[in-house]
Every structure is written in structure tokens, then in C-alpha cells.
Amino acid sequence: MAPAEEPTAATPPPPHFVIVPLVAQGHTIPMVDFARLLAERGARASIVTTPANGARLRGVADQAARAKLALEVIELPFPTGVDGLPPGIENLDQVTDNNHFAPLFDALWRLAGPLEAYLRALAARPSCIVSDWCNGWTAGVATSLGIPRLFFHGPSCFYSLCDLNSVDHGLPKQTAAAGDHEKFVVPGMPVHVEVTKATAPGFMNSPGWEALSAECVEAMRTADGAVVNTFLDLEDQFVACYEAALGKPVWTLGPLCLANKDDADAMAARGNKADAAQRSAVTAWLDAKDAGSVVYVSFGSLVRKPPKLLVEVGHGLEDSGRPFLWVVKEAEAVAPEVRGWLAALEARTAGRGLVVRGWVPQLAVLSHRAVGGFVTHCGWNSLLESVAHGVPVVTWPHFSDQFLNERLAVDVLGVGVPIGATAPVMIFDDENMPVEREDVARAVAALMGGGAEADERRRKAREYGEKAHRAMEKGGSSYENLTQLIESFRKRGGKQG
Ligand SMILES: *[C@@H]1O[C@H](CO)[C@@H](O)[C@H](O)[C@H]1NC(C)=O
């Protein structure tokens, strides 16, 4: 007869992770994937955000509820009366003026009080806070409540290692004093990486951001570890060097996008809402195309191209002669001259090109057999999603980590064709004309064409895609890292508040 269970040996509560994403699509999406994975693997996950951002996550929360997952979305009230911030702006993609970014971060910093109040009100202290690298304000809250804290870092370990090594070797001081075209070798890297003043690593490094940036760096130094959306087989030497340079564990758990595998609703719910009719129109259009024939063109959630640059992209795609699926944002397409021009382009390329205004579910597109290439801004999520689906890229970096992500894709992984962008563009800058139609046509033709180089890029991308899927399956490095992460906090967590 089996002994009756000891009444004192009640199952301990699962470890509880409080996830605090930065309020920007590119940062929130992988952290939501991470939260759902935690819940699917038996942990409890609470995503902390603000009301307007919580509204965007309603689909995620509903789906989790239907699947009976311990995943919840907590909305902290958005701070009011912040100098210089117009009402209604709660997410970086709602910013319409470069001068609004700093006040938006001021507002985020004021969420420390509400976060602390939420945590104190819980029946038990959570096991761990995982907050975005840019949410340096969470460090003080975690310390005052004695809760372990990991930082989630959006970019590749390759980028983060470049960044850390640059700071540790004083590169920012050298580049600050340098001319625009002077080249620097990033110190301490296991491979040769060259940058200019404009493409050197560093987040929040424009004038006026010093205090905020210093706080985030300090929060990184005092964290208990890092969570990164990457996988060992993609960049193992950089993961190892980054872990050594940080001096704390780096949990590589990605590609997190593959948590949505085979689930069209999950793929659609995680990003901005694509209209359902538009979604099926895109799928039907792709269904009619040959395998690997279509180039997908999209520049992430923040970039807005001014009319004259949009026209260059359109002409370049037309001149490339390849089938294309091009996502143009509503905000880019509203100007009357753009509307007329786009309509004419659509008429000229009917059957070969599809221009979508708004959003498409990117994972559904990248996993479609018709898509054979991606023209990307090299935001890490986009690049990783492409690699995870075996799709090679044309790299067109715009700002922050994107120039170094390009170096990883082109020089290290061998899956990219550079479009030739050499300097960042501000998000709403319409003076720079960094890329012209010939660049677009040339790069797309090289990516989608035949020949040994193009075949080799496709072969490498396919290989990384297979390794990415293996990493996320039981026994794979990312899957097992997540198991370890949950287990290590099961031991520490659940203390009574
Ligand atoms: C993640 O998994 C790899 C390979 O299995 C292992 O070497 C590494 O130590 C793990 N990372 C952490 C932080 O445990």
C-alpha cells in the first residue's frame, strides 16, 4: 500500500517570473514569447506593462486563458503630467517626433513606484524579475524587495559583446573625437569587426541620454544574469565570450519566435494586428507563387520612410524583376503623392508585386514556402526570424544595433547581401538619402538570383534554420537552458512576502 502523502509536503507553488518589457514592439514581442514559454513549461509568468500596451496584449492573454496557462498581463497606470509628452503616447511606435523619446523614458522611469506597489501586494514575493535592458528603473525595485533580477537583452550576443568590449576599452571616447569615415576595430572580439563613429555600438548614446544610459549599464552590472533571444549553434563563440565578459550566466533561449510554431493565431496575435481579410489575401497571393521566388520587404515597427525614399524602394523592387511582397506602413502611405505613386506602381507590377498597407504576420510570411528572401532593417527579431526560417537576407540597417547585426549576418553567418547603408538615419529624418533604387535592385537581384554565392547563402540559411528548430525542441540547447532557468528559480522562489 502506498503511504499517504505527508500533509506538510504540499506541492510548492511554481516559480513566478515577473516580466517587464520595454514598451516597443521589437522588445515586447520576444518577451511575450518568453513569458508564454515559461507558462507552458509549468512556471507562472506575469507581464507588466501599461494600459495602452496591455490592450495590444489582450489576444495573448485570452489565448493563454483558453489554454489554462498561468500567464497574466498586469497593467500599471501610465504616469500623467510628464513634461513634453503629449497624451496618448505609451509606446515607442506611437512617437511622431524625435523630441518625444526622452519624455517617454521619463514616464517609464516613474513606473518604479507602481511596480513596487504591485509586487508588495502579492501574497508571495515572485521568484525573479526579468526586465528589458532598457528598463534600468526596475533595478532599484528588485533590490529594495530582495527579488533576484535578470535583464533581457534584445540584440544578438555578437552585438552585446561588441558593446561591452567597446565600453571596457574606451572606444566611445575615441569615436567621439573621430571623423565620420575613420574606421575602428572593435577591441577584444574573437573576429575582426570594423565600425565607424556612426555604426559603433551603444544604446541611448546620443547627447542628453547619459544619465539614463549610465543607469541601464549599472542595472546590467548588478543583475543576476542575462536572457538573450538567440541560440548556441548560431553564435556560440560570442555567447561564451559575452558570458565571460559579463561574469554572469547568459541564458540563450531562442529563437523565441519558434514558440509559435504551427499556430497561425499565435503568430498573428503576437505582433500588431493585421486585418484578417488582409492576412488571408496575403496567404492566397503567396500560395500562387513558386517556392522560394518571392522577396519579402519590411522594415520593422519603428522605421518610417519619407516619400522620396519610399519611391526609391518601389522602383528598385520593380527594376529587380523579382516577385515581391512589400509592407508599407499606413503612416508612410497617407501623403497624396505617395498614394497616387503606389497605385501606379501596383498597376505596373500587377501579378508580380503585392504592396500591403499596414501589417502582415511576419512569421506566417517567412515560414511560407514561396518566400525566398527578406529585405530587412536588421532589427534582431527580424533577422533571427528570417534565419530561423532558413531565409537569407538583404541587410539595410537603419540605427542602433542594426549595423552590427548586419556584420554578423554578412561576415560571420554568410547569409546576407548588404545594400550599402553606411550611416544611421533618424527615424523621422527626411534629409538623408542613404540608399537609391539601383542599390535595391542590385541587392535583391544578387539575393534572389542563381550562382554559387547565392546558392551558398541559401544553403547556410537553411542549415541555421534547421539548427534553430533543433535548439527549441526537447534536448536542444535553448529548450534545456529554459528548463535549467526554471529549476534554478524553483529552488529560490516563493518565499513569503
Ligand atoms: C545553456 O546550455 C548550454 C548547452 O547545453 C550550456 O553549456 C550552458 O551552460 C547553458 N546556460 C546556462 C546559463 O545554464
The ligand as a Tripos MOL2 file, in Angstrom:
@<TRIPOS>MOLECULE
LIG
   14    14     1     0     0
SMALL
NO_CHARGES

@<TRIPOS>ATOM
      1 C1         22.7790   26.5570  -21.7840 C.3       1 LIG1
      2 O1         23.0380   25.3050  -22.4210 O.3       1 LIG1
      3 C2         24.3950   25.1000  -22.8060 C.3       1 LIG1
      4 C3         24.4880   23.8390  -23.6270 C.3       1 LIG1
      5 O2         23.6650   22.8510  -23.1910 O.3       1 LIG1
      6 C4         25.2710   25.0970  -21.5880 C.3       1 LIG1
      7 O3         26.6170   24.9110  -21.9590 O.3       1 LIG1
      8 C5         25.0990   26.4100  -20.8450 C.3       1 LIG1
      9 O4         25.8420   26.4050  -19.6520 O.3       1 LIG1
     10 C6         23.6290   26.6810  -20.5150 C.3       1 LIG1
     11 N1         23.4960   28.0320  -19.9920 N.am      1 LIG1
     12 C7         23.2000   28.2850  -18.7110 C.2       1 LIG1
     13 C8         23.1610   29.7090  -18.3040 C.3       1 LIG1
     14 O5         22.9540   27.3920  -17.9240 O.2       1 LIG1
@<TRIPOS>BOND
     1     1     2 1
     2     1    10 1
     3     2     3 1
     4     3     4 1
     5     3     6 1
     6     4     5 1
     7     6     7 1
     8     6     8 1
     9     8     9 1
    10     8    10 1
    11    10    11 1
    12    11    12 1
    13    12    13 1
    14    12    14 2
@<TRIPOS>SUBSTRUCTURE
     1 LIG1         1 GROUP 0 **** ****
